[in-house]
Amino acid sequence: MVMFQDEARFGRINDVRRCWAPKPMRPICQAMLTHEYTYAYAAVDVATGKMDSLILPQVNTSCMQLFLDEVAGRHTQQSIIMIMDGAGWHSSSTLKVPANMRLLSLPPYAPELNPVEHVWDELREKHFHNRVFDSIGALEDHLEAALRAFENDPKRLRSIVSWPWIKDVLMV
């Protein structure tokens, strides 16, 4: 199983975007300037579109360890090649890679090679623009529901992450 992995920050500072309204009306979109954040970790199998995700409070080695252990535990009967960027917590000497997993780093400064970046774009576009949350808990509840919707739609995820060059390399 080949999975691409990435993390994304979601917070109470919202993304105000254009939206349609009939003339001469002007739509009103609330803006949230509170700086509270949570982080989503996700790994997607490019062949099947299966996604595993967790919401964690930080991006660091201990949270990365929790995520890798969770993914490895969900796929105990499979060998996993986890492809990820070169963030410091991905290559920390204290990170213990699970027995059924091998880590492979993408070249530095090349986020365009990680298809999970497009999952974050899709998630933000469909579930987060022009939204204001009363609390970080409300944001996390919404993020959980959005991630669950993605996890339950492997066909959609596969259409986002199964790029031709990846399929050619993996012979999928």
C-alpha positions as CSV (number, residue, x, y, z in Angstrom):
1,M,0.0,0.0,0.0
2,V,1.4,3.4,-1.0
3,M,0.0,6.4,1.0
4,F,0.8,10.1,0.7
5,Q,0.7,12.0,4.0
6,D,0.4,15.6,5.0
7,E,-0.8,17.9,7.7
8,A,-2.9,21.1,7.5
9,R,-3.8,23.8,9.9
10,F,-7.4,24.8,10.4
11,G,-8.3,27.8,12.6
12,R,-10.9,30.3,13.6
13,I,-9.5,32.9,11.3
14,N,-11.7,32.3,8.3
15,D,-11.3,32.5,4.5
16,V,-13.7,35.1,3.1
17,R,-14.4,34.5,-0.5
18,R,-16.6,35.9,-3.2
19,C,-20.1,34.7,-3.4
20,W,-23.1,35.4,-5.7
21,A,-25.9,37.7,-4.8
22,P,-28.5,39.4,-7.1
23,K,-28.0,43.0,-8.0
24,P,-28.1,45.4,-6.2
25,M,-27.6,43.4,-3.0
26,R,-24.2,42.9,-1.4
27,P,-23.7,39.7,0.5
28,I,-22.6,40.0,4.1
29,C,-19.9,37.5,5.2
30,Q,-18.7,37.5,8.8
31,A,-15.0,37.6,9.4
32,M,-13.3,35.9,12.3
33,L,-9.9,37.2,13.5
34,T,-9.4,34.9,16.5
35,H,-6.2,33.0,16.1
36,E,-6.9,29.5,17.5
37,Y,-5.8,26.5,15.5
38,T,-6.0,22.8,15.3
39,Y,-4.3,20.4,12.8
40,A,-5.6,17.7,10.6
41,Y,-3.2,14.8,9.7
42,A,-4.2,12.6,6.7
43,A,-2.8,9.8,4.6
44,V,-4.4,8.6,1.4
45,D,-3.9,5.4,-0.5
46,V,-3.6,6.6,-4.1
47,A,-4.7,3.3,-5.6
48,T,-7.9,2.9,-3.6
49,G,-8.7,6.4,-2.3
50,K,-8.8,5.1,1.3
51,M,-8.0,7.9,3.7
52,D,-7.0,7.8,7.3
53,S,-7.1,11.0,9.3
54,L,-6.7,12.4,12.8
55,I,-7.2,15.8,14.4
56,L,-4.4,16.7,16.7
57,P,-3.5,19.9,18.7
58,Q,-0.1,20.4,17.2
59,V,2.4,19.5,14.5
60,N,5.4,17.9,16.2
61,T,7.1,14.5,16.6
62,S,4.8,13.2,19.4
63,C,1.6,14.0,17.3
64,M,3.3,12.5,14.2
65,Q,4.0,9.4,16.3
66,L,0.4,9.1,17.3
67,F,-0.7,9.4,13.7
68,L,1.8,6.8,12.3
69,D,0.8,4.4,15.0
70,E,-2.9,4.9,14.3
71,V,-2.4,4.3,10.5
72,A,-0.2,1.3,11.1
73,G,-2.8,-0.1,13.6
74,R,-5.6,0.3,11.0
75,H,-3.6,-1.7,8.4
76,T,-1.9,-4.4,10.4
77,Q,-2.0,-6.9,7.6
78,Q,-0.4,-4.6,5.0
79,S,3.0,-3.1,4.3
80,I,2.8,0.7,4.0
81,I,5.1,3.0,2.1
82,M,4.3,6.4,3.5
83,I,5.4,9.3,1.3
84,M,5.6,12.7,3.0
85,D,7.3,16.0,2.8
86,G,10.5,16.8,4.7
87,A,9.1,18.5,7.8
88,G,11.4,18.3,10.8
89,W,9.0,16.1,12.8
90,H,8.9,13.6,10.0
91,S,12.6,12.8,10.3
92,S,13.1,13.3,14.0
93,S,15.5,10.7,15.6
94,T,12.9,10.1,18.3
95,L,10.2,9.1,15.8
96,K,9.7,5.3,15.9
97,V,8.4,4.0,12.6
98,P,5.9,1.2,13.0
99,A,7.1,-2.3,11.8
100,N,4.7,-2.5,8.9
101,M,5.6,1.0,7.6
102,R,8.5,2.6,5.6
103,L,8.8,6.4,5.3
104,L,9.8,8.0,2.0
105,S,10.5,11.7,1.7
106,L,9.5,13.9,-1.2
107,P,12.2,16.4,-2.5
108,P,12.4,19.6,-0.4
109,Y,10.3,22.6,-1.4
110,A,8.0,20.5,-3.7
111,P,4.5,20.6,-2.2
112,E,3.1,20.2,-5.7
113,L,4.3,16.6,-5.6
114,N,2.0,15.7,-2.7
115,P,-1.6,15.0,-3.8
116,V,-2.9,15.4,-0.3
117,E,-2.3,19.2,-0.7
118,H,-5.2,19.0,-3.1
119,V,-7.4,17.2,-0.6
120,W,-6.8,20.2,1.8
121,D,-7.8,22.6,-1.0
122,E,-11.0,20.6,-1.7
123,L,-11.8,20.4,2.0
124,R,-11.4,24.1,2.6
125,E,-13.3,25.0,-0.6
126,K,-16.3,22.8,0.1
127,H,-16.5,22.9,3.9
128,F,-14.8,26.0,5.3
129,H,-15.0,29.2,3.2
130,N,-17.2,32.0,4.6
131,R,-17.6,30.0,7.9
132,V,-17.3,31.4,11.4
133,F,-17.0,29.1,14.4
134,D,-18.0,30.0,18.0
135,S,-15.2,28.0,19.5
136,I,-12.3,25.8,18.6
137,G,-14.4,22.8,19.7
138,A,-17.1,23.8,17.1
139,L,-14.4,24.0,14.4
140,E,-13.0,20.6,15.4
141,D,-16.5,19.1,15.2
142,H,-17.0,20.6,11.7
143,L,-13.5,19.4,10.7
144,E,-14.3,15.9,12.0
145,A,-17.5,15.7,10.0
146,A,-15.8,17.0,6.8
147,L,-12.9,14.5,7.2
148,R,-15.4,11.7,7.8
149,A,-17.3,12.7,4.6
150,F,-14.0,12.4,2.7
151,E,-13.0,9.1,4.3
152,N,-16.4,7.7,3.3
153,D,-16.0,8.7,-0.3
154,P,-13.0,6.9,-1.7
155,K,-14.1,7.4,-5.3
156,R,-13.9,11.2,-4.8
157,L,-10.6,11.0,-3.0
158,R,-9.1,8.7,-5.7
159,S,-10.1,11.3,-8.4
160,I,-8.2,13.9,-6.4
161,V,-5.0,12.0,-5.6
162,S,-4.5,9.4,-8.4
163,W,-2.5,11.6,-10.7
164,P,-1.3,10.0,-14.0
165,W,2.4,10.2,-13.0
166,I,1.7,8.4,-9.7
167,K,-0.4,5.7,-11.4
168,D,2.4,5.2,-14.0
169,V,5.1,4.9,-11.3
170,L,3.0,2.5,-9.2
171,M,1.5,0.7,-12.2
172,V,-2.0,1.1,-10.7
